[in-house]
Structure formats: C-alpha cells, structure tokens
Amino acid sequence: MSILPPIGAGERGEPELEATVVAEPGAVTVIIPTFNESGNVRELLRQLTDAVPARLPCEVIFVDDSTDDTPEVIESAAQDCPFPVSVIHRDKPEGGLGGAVVEGLRAAGSDWIVVMDADLQHPPALVPELVAAGERTSADLVVASRYIEGGSRAGLAGGYRVAVSRAATWLAKGLFPAGLRGISDPMSGFFAIRRSAVTAEALRPLGYKILLELAVRCRPEQPAEVPFVFRDRFAGESKSTAKEGLRFLRHLVELRTAAPLARMIAFGLIGLTGFVPNLLALHGLTAAGVHYLPAEVVANQFGVLWNFLLIEVLLFRDRRAHRHWADRVGRFALLANADLLLRIPLIALFVAQLGMGVLTATACALLATFVLRFVGTEALVYLPKPKREREPKRERAGRGAGRGAGRGAGRGAGRGARRATDRAAVAGRTDGSVRR
C-alpha cells in the first residue's frame, strides 16, 4: 500500500517528529486496552495526533473492559482526531489485559500493530520510531525497552515495584532463553509487531504480559529494541495488584508447560507433591486407630485431591470449560485409583516373565502407569473441544459522509470487507470517528 505524501510540520505536531524516517509500512494500527481510563484517553489521543506523521496511515483501536464512562469519553475525544478510532467493548473481560490485546489483534487490518497502555506511561511520540526501527532492521518485533542505553524505569513507583519488575524479567528470561533472545525487557507493554508475525489463534493470554505471550508462542524473527523512558501515570491509579502477580506466575507455568513433554514432567512433579498430604492423612488415620489397609485407601484420596487441584490450576486451566467440575473430579480419581490396581499385575508380569528384580519391576511399573495416567488424564479428563470464533461488534458512529458509506459496506460484506474498508480509511487519513 502506498503512503500519502507528508503534510507540513506546521500543520501537525513537532518538527522533529515530522523528520522521523519511516519506510512504507502500509498502515499502522495502535491497539490500546483500557479499564476505567476516562481521565487519560483524551490526552492520549491528543498526543497521538501530534506524534504520528501524516504520511504514516494510522488507526486506533481501543479494547475496553471499563465499568465507567471511558467509551463515551473516547467517542467524544475522537471527533478531534484525523484518523479513525474504534472501540471494542467487552462485557466479559476474558484473559485480562492480554485478552483485550488479542481481540484488538483479530480486528486489526494494518501491516504494523503497535500495542501501548492508555495511562501515558508509554510515550505516544515513540509510535512512529517503533515502526521506523522495524522497517530499517526488517524486524518482526520492535520492543520499547527500559533496560537498554537511553531507557529508564523512572515511572515505576518505589523500590518494591522496581524489584518486582526486575525479578519478573530475570525469571521470564531464565525460563525462556530461546524465545526471549534479543529482548531485554519482556515485561514491556509497549511494542510494535508485524501483523504477519501474529497467529492470534495460538495465543492464550493470562493477565498483563502480552509481549511475553507473543514472543514465546509466535516466535517473531529478528526482534529489535528502541529505548524509552517509562513515565508517571497521567491520571488514575495503577491496576497492578498482588492478584496480577499470581496470574503472572500462572502464566509462566502455562507457557513453560505448553509442550507435551514439559507438561508431562510438570504432571510428574505435581504427582510427587501428592505424597505429602497422602502421608499426613495416613499418619492421622493410623494415629486415630484406623487399620492401616483402609487408612492407605483413604489417605490416597487426599493425595489424589491435592494433585487434581494443582493440575486444574497450573496445567489445564484453559481446558476446563467443556466438562463440569464434578465430572472432572470423578474421571481423575478413577484414573488415579486404577493406577493402583494396574500396578500390582504389572509388577508380577515383569518379575515372572521378564526375570526382573522386585525393585526394578516396581520402578518400571511406576513409570509405565505414570505415562498411562498422564495420557489418560489429557485424553479423558481435559480433551478440549474446538472453540467457535466470536467476532466482537465494531460499529462506526461519527462524522463524515464518506465513512458512512464505508460503514454500510463493511457490515454487509463481513469481516474481510470490513478490514479492507478499514485499510482504505486509514490510508485516506479521514477525520476522527468511533466504531463501536
């Protein structure tokens, strides 16, 4: 797609921004997830208007989970924008901020996608430089980093948040050295990525760290970095909480156990932890005078329940929707107890037919039944059903008769035609509108 000639610096923004060299990327979609950010969006759109050169076709998509008047403020502020503005409001914020970004990725129709926060801690003036760096280096991903020369984390409030951010960065890079190679700031929420490098269907975000999700699951080639200064919030309060920290840890586990072999290893490690509640229950029952044989059977159920809870939370969180919890518990317990019944004849078979010693036969039987239990758990308890894609509603409501015709064509022709209409609107630098 060709780029329209740039207009004069006197008409748009600061002269130094107009001088930014941006190769012809086709178009840029800026995705901004919002949750109760009504105090920030007007200033954000004003700064984006000043920052983006006229020759760089641009559209902005807000994906909104707000419970306040943020969508109405966006619609009002968009009237002064020279580029199209869209709002996708989600009644059910699945996946948190990361899920909101994925909704925006599905709706974007541009060659480049820039993801940024709405609180102005990410400077809008850097948007054209992210795209320019990607075009200069042929990178699929350009990360705005606080941890390279010229960058700063000044906007992180207090030593505690700085320590948490650094610890999260070290942990992520330690767990995913290959996927995060060349990325110094995997916790950054400010980056540009080529649309061709994104497979939205492969993404299963959980919480805030969408860059980590994209880098590990999509593996964009040749990442590049641009330094940026993390600024103070313009208005409102931070959404970072201890609950989000726990979601981040769960996200790391899910990413690390995405491969079947890694998931099987984690399944085995969780199984080992089940010995603790098993032995504690056995001790309590026998101390209360229960015969050791029935005590063994009952104590084993404590271990089974412990393992089930950890596996539900850490390994199969995204595969629970298609079965009722009671069904999952029953199937998991059946498999776990069948393991005991199968192990005895297997040991006898290995000793009698293969001439193994008792200890060797027991070890082999434990390994065999463990593999069978893992495969059975995946197939019989957590086998996922195909999910139907649900397209979010995007409607235009704003000025401009020309865009009114585009609105009708977009609705009538479906998603592909709507994206084509979006590209045409972006390339044409039409005045501000809101599609909801």
N, C-alpha and C positions, 0 to 999 in steps of 0.2 A: 504494500500500500504506500502510495506517495505521501509526502509530508507537505502541508501547505507552507508557503513562504512565511518566514518570521515577520511579525509586525514590529514597529519601532519600540525602542526601550522606553520612550516617553509614554507609550500607551499601556505598558504592562510592567509593573514590578521594578526591581532594582536592576541597574545596568549590568552588574557583574553576573546576575543570573541569566540575563539575555545572552551573555557571551559564552555560556556553557555549551560545549561542543557535543551535540547529541546526534549520533548517526541515525539513519532512518529505521526506527524500530517498528513502524506500522501504527501502533497505538499503545496507550498505557491505561490500564485500569487500576485505580487506587482503591483497595479494599480496607475499610475501617470498621472493625467490630465495636459496638457501643453497648454499654449498660449504664443507664442513668448518667449520661454525659451532656445534659442540656446546657450546662454552663460553659462548655468547651467548643461545641460544634460550629458556632457562628465565627469565632476567631480562627478556628482551624480552616474553615472554608475560605476565609479572607486571606490567610497566609498561603494556602494552596493556590489561590488565584494569582497572588503576587509572585509565587515561586515558579510555576510551570510556564516555560516559554510558549509562545503562541504557536510555534511550528511543531510542538510536540502534542499530537492529538491525545486527549485525556478524557476519561470519565471517572466518576467517583461512585462507589457502591458502599453504602452503609448497611451493615447487617446488624440489626438492632434487637436486643433482648430486654429493652428497658421497661420499667414499670412507671416511669414518669412521662413528661411531655417531650422527650427527646425527638421522636419522629416529627412532631409539629414544628419544633424549632428548626430541624433540618429543612423541612419544606419551606419555611419562611426564609431561611438564610440562602437557600438555593436560588432564589429569584435574582440574586445579585451575581451569580456565577456565570462565567462564559462557557462552561462545559456542562454536560448532562450530569445530574445527580440522581442516584437511585437509592431507595430504601427497601430492604427486605426485612420485615418484622417477623420474628419467630415467637410464637406463643409458647412453645416448649423448647427451651434452650439446650438441646442435646449436645453433649461434648464441650460445653462451656465456650470460652472464647475461641478455642481451636475449632470447635464445630461451626461457629459462626463464620470463621475464615473459610472453611471448606464450602459452606453454602455460597459464599462470595466467589470462590474459585469456579464453582459449577456455572455461575451466572456470567462470569467474565468472558468477553469475546475479543480481548486485545492480545497483541503479541507479547507484551510485557505486563506483569502484575506486580504492583507494589503493595505490601502489607504494612500497616502502621497503626499505632494506637491513636485514640481520639483526644487524649489528655494533653497533647502538645509537648510531652516529654521527648517525642520524636520530632525533630525539626522538619517542617514541610519543605523548607528550602533545599533539603538534600534529595528530594524525589528525583529531579532531573539528573543529578550526579550519579545516583544509583543506576539509572538506565544507561547513562553515558558510559559508566565503567563497564557495564555488561557488554555494550556494543564494541568498546575498544578492545576488550580482552576475549571476546567470544565466549564469555562465561554463561552458564545456565542459571547461576545463582549469584547474587551480589548481596552481601550481608553488611549492614551498618554496624560496626564493631566499636565497643567501648574500650577494647583491650589491645589496640594497636596504636602506633605512634600518631598523635593528633586526636585520639579519642579520650573520653573521660566518663566516669560514672558519677559525676557530681550530683545528679538529681536523686541518687539513692539516699533516702533519709536515714542517717545514723549508721553507726558501725555494725549493728546487728544485721541490717539488710545487706550491707556490703559483704559481710562474712557469709551470709546465706547465699548470695548470688555467686560468690567465688566458689563456695563448696559445691553448689549445684553444677557449676561449669566444669570443675575438676571431675566430679562424679560422672557426668554425662560423657565427657571426653575419654575417661577411663573405660567406660562400658562400651563405647562405640568409636574406637580409634580409627577404623576404616571409614565409616560413614561420615565422621566429622573431621576428616583430614582437610586441612586448609581453612578451617573455621575456628577462629579464636574466641568467638562469642556465641555459642549455640543457644544461649538463653535470650538473645536479642529477639525482640518482636518487630524489628524494622528491617525489611529486606525487599529485594526485587527478584523475581524469578520468571523465567520464560514459561509461557503457558504450555509450550510443547514438552516441557520437562515435568509437568504435573500430571499425575494419574489420580484424580480425585477419588475414584472408587477404591483405591488401595489405602486411603487414609482413614484412620480410626482415632481421631484426636481425643485427648482427655485433659482438659484444663487449658492453661495459658500457653504452653510451649509448643506452638505450631511449627516453628522453624525446626526444632528437633525432630518432630514427626515427619516433616517434608524431607529433611536431609537423610534420615535413616531409611524411610520406606521408598522414596522416589529416587534417591541417589543421583541428584543433578551433577553433571560433569563440570569440571574446571570452576570451582567456586572462587569468587573474588571478594575482596573486602574494601570498604570505604570507612574511614574513621568518623565518628560522630560524638558529640557531647550530649550525654543523657541529661535533660534539663529537668527543672522542677515542674510539678503539675501547674497548669494554668488555673484550674478551678476544680472543686470537688475533692473526694477522698480516694485513696488508693484502694483497689479491690483485692490486693494481696493479703491473704489470711493464712492461718495455720492449716485450715482445711485445704486450701490450694496447694500448700506444701505436701500434704499427704497425697493429694491427687497426682502431683508431680512424681512422687516415689512410685505410685501405682503405674503411672505412665512409663517410667523407666523399666519396670518389671515386664510390662506388656510388650514393649519394644524388644527387650532383650530375649524374651521367650517366644518371639513370633515364629522362628524356625522350629519345625517339629523336633529336631534333636535337642535343641536348647529347652524346649518345653518339656520334653521327657526327662531331662536332667533335673529341671526345677520340680517336676512331679515327684521324682525320687527323693529330692532333698526335703520336700514338704512331707513325704511319707515317713522319712526318718524322724522328723519332729513329732510325729504322732506317737512315738514311743513314750514321750514324757507324760501326756495325760493318761495313756494306757497304764503305765507303771504306777502312777499316782493313784489311779482308781483301783488297781489291783491291790495295792498296799492298804488302802482304806477299807475295801471289802473284806479282805482276809483278816485285818485287824478287828473288824466288827463280827468275826466269827463265821463268815460265809465260806463254804468249802471251796478249795482252790479251783476246781474244774468249772463250776458255774461262774465263779468270780472271773476266771480267764475270759469266758464268753462275754460277760457284761462289760468288763474293762476294755475289751477290744472295741466295743461300740463307742466308747469315749474317744479312742484314737481315730476311729472312722469319722466321727462327727467333727473332730478337730481338723482332720485332713480335708474334709468336704468344705468347711468354712474357708480355709486358706485357699483352696483351689478355686472356689467361687470368686473370691475377691481378687486373687493375684493372677490366675491363669485364664479363666474363662468368663471374665466379666461381660464381654461382648457377645457371648453365646447363650445367654440365659433366657432370652425373651420367648423362645418357642416352646418351652416346657414349664409347667407350673413347678414351683419350688418343691412341693411335696413329691412330685413325680421324680424330680432330680435326686432328692434325698434317698428315695426308695431304690432307684436304679443304682446309685453309687454304693449304698450299703449292701445291696445284693451282690454286686461285683466284688466288693471288699471281703465279704464273708465267703463267697465262692472261692476266693483265693486260698482260704484256709483248707477247704475241702479238697481242692485240686492239688495242693502241695504234698499231702501225705502219699497218695498213689504215685506221684511223680518221683518222690524220693525212693519209694520201693522199687519202681521201674529202673531208675538209674543204678541202684545197688545190685539188684538181681540180674538185670540183663546186660548192663554195661560194666559191671565189676567195679564201680566207684566206691570209695570210702564214704562213710556216713556224712562226715563234714563236707566233703567235696560235693556229694549228691545234694545235700541240703542247700549249699551255696548255689548250685546250678538250678535247683528248683525255685529258689527265691528269685533268681534273675529271670527265669522263664515266666513265672507267674506275674512278676512286676511288669514285664513288657506286655503281657496279655492284658493286665489290668489297665495299663495306660492306653493301649489301643481300644479296649472296650469302653473306657471312660470317654474318650474322644468320640467314638462312633455311636454309642448307645445313650450317653447322657447329654453330650454337648454338640451333637452334629447340627450345624447351623442350616437353616433353610434360606433359600435365596430371598433377598430383600428387594422389594419393589422401590424403584426410584420415585420420590415425591418431589415434584418441581415447585419451588416457592413461587408465590404470586408476586409479579412485578408489574405495577401499573404506573402509567405516567399521569401526572397532574401538574400542569404548569403552563407557562406561556409559550407562544409560538405556534402558528397555524401549521407550519411545515412539519413540526414534530407531531402534530395531531394526526396527520395522515400516516406518519410512521407508526404511531401507536396502533392504529387500526390494522395496518398491515402486519405488525408484529403479533398481535393477538390472533389474527386469522390464520397465519401461516405456521404457527408453532414455534418451538424453541429455536430451531435453526434459522428461521426467517427473522426472529427477534434479535438474534445475535448479529445477523447481517445488518439489520436496521440500526443496532447499537453502534456497530463499526462506522456506518455511514454518518451517524450523528456525531460520533467522536471526531472523525476526520473533518467534518464540516465546521467544528468549533461553534456549535449552536449555543444560544443563550441558555441560562440556567433553567432546569426543570427537575421535577422529582417524579420518579417512577416508584410506585408502591405496590 
